[in-house]
């Protein structure tokens, strides 16, 4: 059974330049993610490492370059000695070249997976920062609505106090409430400004002046679909990159073992004896004797690295599953709380406000009662907004697992 609740669909208008400044912009979620993917240094560095690994893979396994040999032997003056010219070529034997190519290819694939993991992390952080900024903006708007009501209450209380209809203390209390709300709004404005600055920094444009965000708070999340994503956590790029580390280390061990087979050195030289005016050819074959460096330590080192990589991958898998299950449980509880406020508490307060509006219009109640109902309604809307912020915070963290499987309808 799905738990359905209105949460955040951040469908905002496209970025546009403000007339006041060419650097003032209004961003949508799509703009934010696109800018982040183009400017965040973390993603640029990861992409550069992927490109570097691609070039190393292209280079790996190529045969060594031949050597051109030119020289003279027994040279004692004009018309004496022998002149030689030829080539020398080293020919790797066994499977060393093939394994070298496989290691480089595996490292290239791993770099690609790490880039995908980095991009998922950048998108998650950009999404979260955008949501925080949007919530800060909406919270400031609620403070503005409450200020309008409190200012009205203060004017009425002051007028009644001046007319002698009520004690001065009521006007003083109304003034104090307005002062508190103004301070809270100033605090909300500071939070919004900081959230906008944080958003600009997260997307790699710290000098960008963001002037506002617009969006609707409507989306349905299905907990059953979210929990089904647990079946494919092992397919996350970060997990696959960790698993690939063990395979790479074992390939390196095989390559080190294969390198114990010495390369064959072939030398072909043309020889010219100046004294006898005779030509000749020299052919030589040689290879290194594995007397001192037998590569045993290198093989054991890579095998130990593989064992360590295997255990680290297991640990990452366990931590990923635990984090996912904890986030899913937190999201389920946050959805229930927000759902209760939306379906039970807010409609109740809306009915109270509507009833007081009718009574006030008919002269059956005073303005204070009507304003008190409006303030309580705004307060519950703030609670609901806080609940949505918690939902979106958890959802932003869970979005890192979307690369394995879509866990909610977009």
N, C-alpha and C positions, 0 to 999 in steps of 0.2 A: 504494500500500500504506500503510495507516495504521500509525502508531506509537502503540501503545496503552500507557497507563501510568496507574497510580493517582496522581491528584493531588488537587486540593482541591475537594470539594463542601461548601460551607459551609452545610449545612442544620441550622440551629440552632433551639433552642426560642424561643418568642415572648418578648418582653421582659416581665419580672415584677419587682415591687418586693420588695426584701429586707426581712425583718422587722426588721433592725437599723436601717435608715435608709430614709426615704422617697425618698432621692436615689440609693440604690444599686440598680443595675439589671444584668441579664444580657441581652445583646443578641444577636439573630440578624442575619444578613446582610441579610435583608429589612427588619428594624427600622432598621438602620444606614442603608441607602439611603433609606428613607422619611424618617427624621429629617433626613438631609443635604439632601434635596430641599426640605424645609420650612424649614430654618434657615440654610443657608449664605448669607452675605451676597452672594457672587459671583452666585449664581443669582437671589437676590431683585433685585439691581441689574439683571441682564440682563432679567428679566421686566418690571421697571418700564420699562426702555427700550422693550421691545416694546409695552407698553400705550401709552406716549407716542407711539410711531410710529403705532399704530392710530388714536389720536385725531387726529394730524396728517393722516392719510390721509382721515379723515372730513371734516376741515375744508378740505382742499385743493380747489381748483377752484371753490369757491363764488363767485358774483358779488359784487363789492364792495357794501357797504351804500349805499343812497341817502342823500343829504343833504337835510335840510329847511332851506329858506331863508326867513327872515322878516326884514323890514327896512323902513326908511323912507328916502326920498330927497327932498332939497329941503325938509326939514322946518324951518319957521320959526315955528312956533306953532300954536295950535289952528285947525283948518280949512285948513291949508296943507300942501303937500308931497304926495308919493305914497307909498302903502304897498304893499309887495310881499310875496307869499307864494307858495311853490312848492317844487319838488323839483329836485335835480340828481343825475344818475345817470351813473356811468362804465361804459361797455360795452366790455370787452376784445374785440378783434378777432383774427382768425386762430385758431391752434391753441394759444395760450398756456394757456388754462384746461385743455384736455385734457392737455397735456404736464405741467402742474403736478400734475394728479391722478395721472398715470402715474408721475412721480417719487416722489410720496408713497407710492403703492401699492408701488413697488419697494423703497423704504426700509423700509416695514412688513414686507414679506416677508423682507428681509434681516435685520431685527431678530429675526424669528421663527426664522430659521436660526441666528443667533448664540445665541439662547436654547437651541435644541436642542444646539448644540455645547457651550455652557456646562454644560448638564445632563449631557451625556455625560462631560465632564471631571470634574464633581462625582461622578458615579457611579463613574468610574474611580478617583479618589483615595480615595473612601470604601471601595471594594472593596479597594484596595491596603492602606490603613491597617488594615482589618479583618483581612486576611490576615496582615499583619505582627504584629498583636496576638495572633492565634490561634497563629502559629508560636512567638512568644515564650512563650506559655503552655505549649505542648507541650514546648518545650525545657526549661523549668523543671521540668516533670514528669519528664523523663528524668533530670535531675540528681537529683531526689528518689529515683528508683529506684536509681541508682548509689550514693547515700548509704546506703541500706538495706544493700546488699551490702558496702560498705566498712566500715560500722559492725560488721557481723557478722565480717568478716575481722579487724578490730582486736581484738574481744573474744576471738576464738580465738587470735590471735597473742599477746595479753597473757597469756591463761591458760596457753598452752604455755611462754611465757617464764618465768612464775612457777613452773611445775612443772619447769622445767629441761629440757623436751623440745626446745627450740630456742633459738638465741642471741637476745639482747635486741634485736639490730639488726633482726630481722624485725618485731618489734612497733613499733620506731621508724619503720621504713619504712611500715608499715601506718597508723600515726598520721599520718605526713606525707601519704600519699595521701588520707586522710580530710580533713585540713586543706585540701588543694588543692581537693578536690571541694566542700567547704563554701564556700570562697571563690568558686568557679565558680558555685555555686548562688546565692550572694548577688548576684553579677554578673547572673545570669539573672533574678533577681527584680527587680533595678533595670531591666533591659531591658524586662521585662514591664510594670512600672509606667509607664515612659516611653512604651511602645507604647500602653497604655490611655489615657494622657493625650493622646497625639497623635491617637488615634482620636476621642476626645471633641471635640478641637478641630477636626478635619477635618469632622466632621458638624455643626459650628456650635453645640455644647453643651459648652464647655470646663469647666463646673462639674459635669458629669455624672460620677458615681462608678461606673465599670464594675467589677463584681466578678468577672466570669468569662465565658468563651466556651466553648461546646461544639460539636463538629462532627465529621463523618466526613471522611476523606481519600480519597474514592473518586470518580473521574471518568475518562472516557476522552476523549482529544483525538485528532482525526484531522488530521494535517498536510495531507492533500490538501484537506480542507474549509477549513482555515485559509488555504491559499495561494489557493484560489479567490476569497477575499474581495478579492484584489488586482484583480480584474476590475471592482469597483464602488467603488474608492477615490474616484473623481471625484464620487460621489453623497453623500459625507460632508457634513454640514451646514456645517462650517467651510469646505470647499472650495467649496461652492455659494454661500456668503455672499461669499467672495472673488471668485468669478466674477461675482456680481451687482454688485459694486462698479464694474466697468467699464461695465456696462449703465446703471447709475444715472448715472455721470458723463456718458455720451453723451446720455442723456435730458436731463440738466441743460444740456448744450450746445445741444440742440435747443430747450429752453425759453428759454434766453437769446437764441438767434437769433430765436425767435418773438416775444420781447418787444420786438424792434426795431420791430414793427408797433405804432404808438401806439394807445392806447385811445381810443374815442370818448366825449366828454363831452357829454351831452345835458342841457339845462337848460330847464325849463318853469315860468314864473312868471305869477302873476295880479297885475295892477297896478290900484290904485284911486287916481284923482286926486281929492283932497278938494275942490279949488277948483271943478272943473267937474262933480263928482259922476259922472264917467264911469269905466267899467271897461275894462280891456284885458288883453291876453296878450302875454307875451314868450317867444319860443322861440329858444334858442341852441344851436349845435352847435360843438364845438371839439375839437382834438386837439393833442398835443404834437408839435413838430417835432424829429426826431432830429438835432439840429445838433451837439451836443457829445458826448453819451454814446451811441455807436452800438452798444454791447454787443459790439464785436469782440473786445476783450480778454477779456471774460467767456467768450465762446465758446471762444477759444483756450485759456483756462485750464482749462475743463472737459474739452476734448479732450486736453490734456496729462495731466490727472488720469486720464482713461480709459486712456491709454497706460501710465501708471505702474501703474494697477490691474491691467491685463492682464499686465504683466511680473511683478508681485508674485503674481498668481494662478498663473502658470507656475512661479515659484520655489516656492510652497507645494506645488503638485502634485508637483514633483520631490522636494522634501524629504519629503513624506508617503510617496511610494512608496519612497524610500530607507530611511526609518525603518521602514516596514512590512517590507521585505525583510530588513533587519538583525535586527529583532525575531523574524521568522519563523525565520531561520537560527539565532539564539540559542536559541529555543524548541525547535527540532528537536534541537540538541545537548544541551540540558538534559534533554529527554525521554529521549534515548538514555542519558545518564549515570544518571538516576534509574531508568530501566527496567533497566539492568544491575545496579544495587544491589538492586532489588526482586526480580529474577528469578534472579540468580546468587549474590550475596554474602549477602543476608539468609537465604535458605533454607539456605545452607551453615552459617552461624553458628547457626541454629535447630537444625539437626541435631547440631551439636557440643554445644549446651546440653542437648538431649534425651539425648544419649549420656552426657554427664557426670552428668546427673541420675540415670540408671539405674545407672551405675557407683557413684555415691556412695550411692545407696539400698542397693546390694548390698554396700557396704563394700569395693569394688575400687579406689576412689580417695579422695583426701582432699578436705576441704571447700575448700581453697585452689584446687584445680584447677577445681572446679565454679564457685566464685565468679569466678575469672578468665575462664571461658567466658561467664558472665553479663555481666560488665563489657564484654567485647569485643563481645558482641551488642548491648548498650545503646549502645556507641560507634558501631557501624555504623548502628543506628537513628537516631542523631543525624546521621550523614552523609546518610542518606536524607532526614531531615527538612530538612536544609539544601538538599538537591537539590530537594525539593518547594517550599521557599520561593523558590528561584530560578525554578522553573517558574511559580509563581503570580505572582511579580513581573513576569515577562515577559508572562504572560497578562493581568494587570491592565492593562498598557500596550497590549496588542493589543485589549483590550475596547473601546478608544476607536473602533476601526474597525468595531464590530458594528452601528452604526446604518446602515451601508450594506448589510450582509448578515450573516446569522448565520454565524459561522465555526466554531461548535461546537455540539453538542447540549447543551441545558441540562437 
